[in-house]
Amino acid sequence: MTVRVGQGFDVHRISDDPQRPLVLGGVAFDGAPGLVGHSDADVVAHAVADALLGAAGLGDIGQQFPDTDPRWRGADSIDLLTRVAAMVGEAGWIVGNVDCSVVCEAPKLAPHRPQMERRLSDAAGGPVTVKGRRAEGLGAIGRGEGIACWAVAVIERSEP
């Protein structure tokens, strides 16, 4: 059996647009300011996708879904993650698991964690866990200017 590991990262700043929804892990957080981005700016789904693409040697999310391509404007990042999972599967890999650390001062993730993990796991085709972290007031994330996510993915393939 061959096992590979990939790392993903994404960060987006908070939007000034009061109509922009905040979407994290495929879940809308009502009343929270959204993130700036070409798609729905779901930093969690983006980091998971990048980790899976990296593990499979398939580039990164910017190569697969460039923000210069109007097709991806406003895209649902769970849909993008589903596409990435299909690409990983077509390359002969199975998702072992993905683990994420989301760094933000607000909102609180715990009440939404089960739904986030379910949506991400369904899209990725394997178990995805989500942990919330705070930057303790340090830097732009600590000042509440944005949200970041780190993800690590393990994929495997049975060798003949």
Backbone as a ProteinNet text record, in pm:
[ID]
protein_1_A
[PRIMARY]
MTVRVGQGFDVHRISDDPQRPLVLGGVAFDGAPGLVGHSDADVVAHAVADALLGAAGLGDIGQQFPDTDPRWRGADSIDLLTRVAAMVGEAGWIVGNVDCSVVCEAPKLAPHRPQMERRLSDAAGGPVTVKGRRAEGLGAIGRGEGIACWAVAVIERSEP
[TERTIARY]
83.9	0	88.9	50.6	120.2	34.6	98.4	29.9	98.8	19.4	73.9	1.8	72.4	20.1	27.1	-75.8	-77	-117.7	-66.7	-98.8	-173.2	-275.7	-351.1	-359	-369.3	-382.5	-466.4	-550	-621.3	-649.8	-658.7	-691.6	-768.6	-870.1	-947.2	-975.2	-980.6	-1012.5	-1163.5	-1206.1	-1347.5	-1395.3	-1514.1	-1573.1	-1645.2	-1645.9	-1723.7	-1868.6	-1898.2	-2031.1	-2124.9	-2223.8	-2313.1	-2401.3	-2409.8	-2489.8	-2410.2	-2278	-2191.5	-2203.6	-2250.6	-2264	-2128.9	-2116.7	-1999	-2029.3	-1944.5	-1957.7	-1826.6	-1836.3	-1719.9	-1756	-1677.8	-1705.3	-1840.8	-1885.4	-2012.7	-2133.6	-2111.1	-2219.8	-2225	-2344.5	-2362.6	-2377	-2303.1	-2307	-2388.8	-2514.9	-2605.1	-2557.2	-2563.2	-2529.4	-2381.5	-2296	-2151.1	-2109.5	-2012.9	-1967.4	-1897.4	-1922.3	-1863	-1718.2	-1659.8	-1519.9	-1510.7	-1407.8	-1382.9	-1325.6	-1377.6	-1324.3	-1398.9	-1336.5	-1395.4	-1512.6	-1495.4	-1601.7	-1677.6	-1731.3	-1797.7	-1697.4	-1567.2	-1456.5	-1457.5	-1500.5	-1501.5	-1358	-1289.3	-1148.5	-1128.3	-1226	-1211.5	-1217.1	-1318.1	-1328.4	-1208.5	-1159.8	-1043.6	-918	-895.7	-777.7	-784.5	-903.1	-919.7	-890.5	-944.6	-920.3	-771.1	-704.1	-560.8	-480.5	-517.6	-447.4	-463.4	-583.9	-607.8	-535.7	-542.3	-472.1	-321.7	-265.8	-122.9	-82.1	-161.4	-129.5	-128.6	-221.2	-232.1	-140	-66.6	22.1	-53.3	-168.4	-253.8	-254.7	-149.5	-141.1	-212.2	-275.6	-345.6	-477.9	-555.6	-689.7	-685.7	-583.1	-569.8	-543.2	-473.4	-449.4	-575.8	-648.7	-767.3	-888.8	-901.4	-1017.9	-970	-902	-840.8	-943.6	-905.1	-996.2	-1002.2	-926.9	-934.6	-1040.1	-1095.9	-1196.2	-1336.1	-1415.7	-1548.7	-1640.4	-1609.4	-1692	-1698.2	-1591.3	-1583.5	-1629.2	-1673.6	-1722.2	-1845.5	-1838.1	-1949.8	-1968.3	-1870.2	-1883.3	-1903.3	-1979.7	-1999	-1874	-1800.8	-1673.8	-1691.4	-1807.4	-1832.9	-1841.1	-1897.9	-1899.4	-1756.3	-1673.8	-1533.2	-1462.8	-1488	-1426.6	-1474.4	-1600.3	-1652	-1580.1	-1555.5	-1481.6	-1337.8	-1275.4	-1139.3	-1136.7	-1232.7	-1238.1	-1251.5	-1329.6	-1343.1	-1210	-1138.1	-1006.7	-909	-910	-822.3	-856.9	-986.3	-1029.6	-991.6	-1007.8	-970.4	-820.7	-742	-596.7	-559.5	-661.4	-636.6	-618.7	-653.1	-633.2	-764.6	-755.3	-867.5	-833.9	-930.9	-909.1	-908.1	-796.9	-787.9	-857	-809.7	-873.6	-813.1	-883.2	-834.8	-861.6	-764.1	-778.6	-754	-842.5	-836.1	-825.1	-750.2	-747.9	-791.3	-904.4	-958.4	-920.5	-857.2	-812.7	-894.9	-970.7	-1052.8	-1088.7	-1115.5	-1162.3	-1313.1	-1383.8	-1528.2	-1562.7	-1666.4	-1763.1	-1714	-1789.2	-1759.3	-1798.9	-1706.4	-1731.1	-1802.6	-1783.8	-1832.5	-1979.1	-2070.5	-2210.3	-2234.9	-2146.8	-2164	-2070.4	-1979.8	-1877.6	-1935.3	-2036.4	-2087.1	-2137.7	-2209.2	-2260.5	-2145.6	-2045.1	-1929.2	-1857.5	-1832.6	-1760.6	-1839.3	-1970.4	-2054.6	-2050.1	-2066.9	-2065.1	-1929.8	-1821.6	-1686.9	-1655.5	-1691.8	-1665.6	-1740.2	-1866.6	-1944.9	-1880.3	-1836.3	-1776.1	-1639.2	-1559.7	-1423.3	-1419.3	-1523.8	-1525.4	-1445.8	-1426.8	-1355.3	-1372.8	-1335.4	-1358.6	-1276.4	-1345.4	-1282.2	-1316.1	-1213.8	-1234.1	-1197.7	-1266.9	-1248.3	-1223.8	-1120	-1089.9	-1088	-1142.9	-1139.1	-1023	-956.2	-843.1	-857.5	-801.5	-798.9	-655.1	-637.2	-503.8	-468.7	-557.1	-531.8	-496.9	-561.7	-541.3	-415.8	-340.3	-215.5	-237.2	-179.7	-182.3	-320.5	-330.5	-455.3	-568.1	-539.1	-642.4	-687.6	-593	-625.6	-705.4	-688.9	-768	-904.3	-933.4	-1062.4	-1074.1	-960.8	-962.2	-979.4	-972.9	-986.1	-996	-1003.5	-1010	-912.9	-840.8	-745.5	-775.1	-729.5	-744.4	-623.6	-575.2	-471.4	-535.5	-499.5	-552.6	-441.2	-450.4	-358.7	-443.7	-409.8	-484	-392.5	-450	-383	-464.1	-395.2	-459.8	-380.5	-446	-378.8	-423.4	-339.3	-371.9	-310.4	-386	-335.1	-253.3	-133.9	-47.3	-73	-77.8	-102.9	11.8
-117.4	0	124.5	222.1	350	454.2	531.9	638.1	769.6	872.3	1006.3	1106.6	1215.5	1321	1453.2	1534.4	1667.4	1771.1	1890.7	2001.2	2108.8	2164.7	2272.6	2392.1	2509.3	2633.8	2730.8	2806.7	2915.7	3023.2	3146.4	3260.8	3361.6	3420.3	3526	3634.3	3757.4	3867.5	3884.6	3947	3974.4	4079.6	4058.5	4148.9	4264.5	4378.3	4493.4	4486.1	4392	4378.3	4309.3	4380.6	4319.8	4208.7	4200.2	4096.1	3967.1	3973.8	3857.7	3757.3	3635.5	3536.2	3475.2	3435.6	3361.5	3213.5	3144.8	3001.4	2936.3	2842.2	2767.3	2618.9	2539.2	2396.2	2363.9	2449.7	2427.5	2468.7	2535	2576.4	2729.1	2784.5	2929.5	2969	3072.6	3125	3254.1	3243.4	3358.1	3468.6	3592.8	3708.8	3740.8	3653.4	3677.4	3738.1	3831.2	3889.2	3785	3792.9	3698.9	3730.7	3648.8	3662.4	3705.9	3781.1	3826.9	3710.3	3689.9	3585	3577.6	3510.8	3492.7	3394.5	3289.3	3191.4	3233.3	3137.2	3170.2	3192.8	3178.9	3207	3116.2	2992.3	2895	2846.5	2909	2877	2731.8	2672.8	2534.7	2438.8	2452.6	2366.7	2386.4	2510.9	2537.8	2469.3	2476.1	2412.7	2260.8	2203.4	2058.3	2020.1	2096.6	2068.2	2076.7	2179.5	2194.5	2079.3	2034.8	1922.4	1795.8	1770.6	1651.6	1660.3	1775.9	1793	1774.3	1832.9	1819.8	1675.9	1604.5	1465.1	1380.3	1408.9	1330.5	1380.1	1489.7	1544.5	1609.8	1669.2	1728.1	1880.7	1940.2	2085.9	2144.2	2259.6	2325.2	2381.5	2434.3	2482.1	2596.8	2680.8	2791.7	2744.7	2633	2576.6	2512	2442.8	2370.1	2460.4	2563.4	2652.9	2797.8	2849.7	2983.3	3094.3	3191.4	3303.4	3400.6	3373	3451.3	3394.9	3279.6	3213.7	3248.6	3317.3	3358.2	3241.3	3119.3	3002.2	2980.7	3021.3	2991.4	3107.4	3219	3332.1	3288.7	3306.8	3271.5	3122.2	3041.5	2895.5	2848.4	2742.7	2673.7	2587.7	2616.7	2548	2401.4	2362.4	2220.1	2149.1	2214.2	2158.3	2145.2	2246.2	2238.1	2122.7	2105.1	1995	1860.2	1850.6	1726.5	1695.8	1799.4	1782.4	1736.5	1796	1756.5	1610.1	1570	1430.7	1335.5	1374	1290.9	1282.2	1392.9	1393.3	1301.6	1309.1	1224.9	1077.6	1046.1	909	861.7	948.9	913.1	887.8	950.2	927.6	800.3	729.2	600.6	605.9	717.4	733.9	725.8	683.4	680.4	774	854.8	946.7	868	879.6	817.7	906.1	1029.2	1128.7	1265.4	1368.7	1506.2	1568.9	1641.3	1710.4	1858.5	1943.1	2088.1	2163.5	2271.7	2369.9	2503.4	2554.1	2681.8	2786.3	2893.9	2997.9	3123.9	3162.3	3282.9	3325	3452.5	3503	3483.8	3490.3	3470	3425.9	3349.5	3302	3176.3	3133.3	3006.6	2892.9	2798.8	2688.1	2570.2	2551.4	2431.1	2398.2	2495.4	2459.1	2405.6	2438	2398.8	2285.1	2245.7	2146.8	2017.3	1955.2	1829.2	1845	1953.7	1975.7	2004.1	2082.8	2110.4	1980.3	1897.3	1771.9	1679.9	1676.5	1592	1640.1	1771.4	1826.1	1804.3	1832.9	1816.7	1670.2	1581.6	1438.1	1383.3	1422	1376.4	1422.5	1548.6	1602.8	1541.2	1521.3	1469.7	1319.2	1248.9	1104.3	1031.4	1092.9	1032.6	1122	1072.4	1150.1	1278.7	1387.5	1517.8	1565.3	1603.2	1658.5	1806.3	1883.6	2027.9	2068	2147	2202.7	2354.1	2421.4	2566.5	2613.3	2716.8	2775.7	2926.5	2991.9	3138.4	3184	3303.8	3362.6	3447.6	3447.4	3516.3	3663.5	3727.5	3870.3	3906.4	3809.3	3835.3	3846.2	3946.5	3962	3992.1	3988.8	4022.6	3926.8	3798.6	3701.5	3730	3756.5	3786.7	3914.1	4007	4131.3	4113.7	3993.5	3965.9	4015.7	4033.2	4084.7	3975.3	3849.6	3739.9	3607.5	3502.3	3364.8	3281.8	3192	3104	2958.7	2868.5	2725.7	2649.9	2557.2	2462.6	2324.7	2243.6	2107.7	2011.7	1890.2	1782.4	1665.2	1610.9	1498.7	1378.5	1261	1133.6	1060.8	1017.1	936.9	807.8	706.8	577.1	507.7	414.9	334.3	197	93.9	-42.5	-68	-115	-147.2	-290.5	-317.1	-454.3	-547.9
0	0	0	-80.1	-84.5	-13.7	72.9	146.6	114	90	64.9	153.9	183.7	269.7	194.9	210.9	151	253.6	236.1	325.7	248.3	308.8	246.5	339.4	280.2	356.4	275.7	345.9	280.9	383.8	336.6	421.8	337.7	397.3	331.9	434.4	386.9	477.2	486.8	595.3	618.5	517.8	463.7	365.8	434.7	365.7	411.4	362.1	273.1	214.2	314	366.9	465.9	407.7	275.3	210.7	186.7	204.8	178	292.3	266.2	373.4	411.3	536.5	581.2	565.3	488.1	467.6	510	603.6	651.1	653	583.8	579.9	519.6	428	362.4	444	557.3	645.9	650.6	632.5	641.8	788.1	828.2	964.7	962.2	997.5	994	1087.2	1037.1	1117.1	1125.1	1073.3	1075.3	942	943.6	816.4	730	599.4	505.5	474.9	390.5	350.9	205.2	173.3	36.9	-43.6	-163.7	-249.9	-381	-478.4	-610.6	-602.6	-523.2	-501.7	-375.8	-301.9	-175.9	-62.3	-92.1	1	123.3	105.8	215.5	239.4	335.6	359.6	400.7	467.1	513.6	394.4	310.3	191.9	100.1	89.1	4.2	58	189.2	247.9	232.5	251.4	233.6	88.6	-5.4	-147.2	-179.2	-128.2	-154.1	-94.6	24.6	86.8	3.4	-44.4	-126.7	-261.1	-324.6	-452	-434.1	-329.5	-304.4	-279.6	-200	-170.3	-297.4	-387.6	-510.8	-622.3	-595.9	-698.3	-813	-781.9	-885.2	-881.5	-829.5	-826.1	-707	-729.2	-619	-669	-577.2	-610.4	-711.2	-703.8	-798.5	-940.8	-955.1	-1088	-1143.7	-1057.2	-1101.5	-1122.3	-1037.6	-1041.7	-1030.5	-1131.9	-1121.9	-1101.1	-1018.3	-993.3	-1110.9	-1215	-1338.2	-1433.7	-1399.6	-1484.1	-1432.3	-1513.2	-1467.2	-1430.4	-1478.5	-1442.9	-1292.4	-1222.9	-1079.7	-991.5	-1051.2	-972	-892.7	-761.8	-674.8	-655.5	-697.4	-690.3	-546.5	-532.6	-405.4	-382.7	-277.7	-254.5	-218.8	-167.7	-145.4	-280.2	-380.2	-515.6	-568.8	-546.2	-589.7	-519.8	-390	-315.6	-369.8	-405.1	-464	-595.7	-675	-800.6	-773.6	-671.9	-634.6	-590.7	-508.9	-463.3	-581.9	-681.8	-801.9	-875.7	-885.7	-952	-878.6	-746.3	-663.8	-686.6	-689.8	-715.6	-854.5	-954	-1091.4	-1104.1	-1017.6	-1018	-941.2	-890.3	-825.5	-674.8	-612.7	-469.2	-393.3	-267	-173.9	-59.8	-17.8	93.4	223.9	296.8	428.9	530.7	543.4	628.9	602.3	650	643.2	778.8	831.4	959.3	936.6	990.9	969.3	1100.5	1097.3	1205.9	1146.8	1194.1	1149.5	1253.9	1209.4	1302.4	1279.2	1384	1377.7	1519.5	1534.8	1663.5	1676.2	1566.9	1563.7	1422.4	1404.8	1502.8	1573.8	1673.9	1740.6	1647.1	1629.4	1536.9	1602.3	1732.3	1800.8	1772.4	1775	1749.2	1607.4	1515.2	1374.8	1333.4	1422.3	1385.7	1329	1393.2	1335.3	1191.4	1165.2	1029.2	931.9	975	889.8	855.9	956.3	932.7	840.3	856.8	771.4	625.9	605.6	468.3	401.9	475.9	421.1	393	484.9	467.2	347.3	332.5	216.2	85.4	81.8	-40.2	-68.4	36.1	18.8	-4.6	32.7	15.3	121.5	236.7	349.1	470.2	588.1	710.3	717	751.9	770.9	912.2	987.9	1121.3	1119.5	1203.3	1210.6	1354.8	1374.6	1506.1	1495	1593.9	1598	1684	1639.7	1712.6	1710.8	1812.1	1815.1	1801.5	1747.9	1734.5	1857.1	1956.8	2083.7	2064.7	1968.4	1946.6	1869.4	1824.7	1753.8	1603.5	1540.4	1395.4	1340.9	1207.3	1138.7	1176.9	1186.7	1224.2	1367.4	1455.2	1594.5	1612.2	1519.1	1523	1457.4	1408.8	1346.9	1205	1137	999.9	895	936.9	842	912.9	834	883.5	800.4	867.3	799.6	835.4	749.6	777.1	723.9	805.7	766.6	763.4	664.8	654.2	615.2	666.9	631.3	585.4	466.9	410.4	396.1	421.5	396.3	291.1	186.2	82.3	66.9	11.7	-3.7	-130.2	-171.2	-288	-267	-303.6	-297.2	-421.7	-402.4	-516.4	-559.3	-690.2	-737.5	-704.1
[MASK]
++++++++++++++++++++++++++++++++++++++++++++++++++++++++++++++++++++++++++++++++++++++++++++++++++++++++++++++++++++++++++++++++++++++++++++++++++++++++++++++++

